[in-house]
Amino acid sequence: MKRNKIPDEFKVYFWDCKFKDLDMHKHKKFIMERLLNLGSFNTFNWIFNNFKREEVESFLKEYGKIRLSRNSYNFWKFVLGINQLWK
């Protein structure tokens, strides 16, 4: 899967770090966390065009409970059809 750079319009989600230094591979979990938690429809489309569904599901299963808000976590659980992630 082709990995594109993070669009400049997403800088607003990374206010506390050097946006130009973010690396799609090295900072994948951090990028997914911010965009899944705080993003909009545009960011969601971008995530699924740049990361495999399996990568997003794996992130949710491994880190979702601790790195996403409960609302975001439950939303993504519903959207992706993943059952029993939150008990």
C-alpha positions, 0 to 999 in steps of 0.5 A: 500500500502506498504511504502518502505524507500527512496533508498540511490541513491536518496540522491542527491535530498535531499542535504539540509536535513538529508536524514536518518531522512526523513519519508515516511509518515511524509514528503510525500509532501516534498518527492513528491515535490523533486522527481517530480520536480528533479527526473529521470525515476527511481524516477518516477517509485519509486513514483508510486510504493510507493504512490497511484496515487490519492496521487500524483494527490492530491499533484499536485492539491493542491500544484503543482502550488506553489511547482513545476516548471512550466515545471514539473507541466505541464509535470505531468499534461500531464502524469497523464491526469489531465486537467486545473490544470494550467490556 
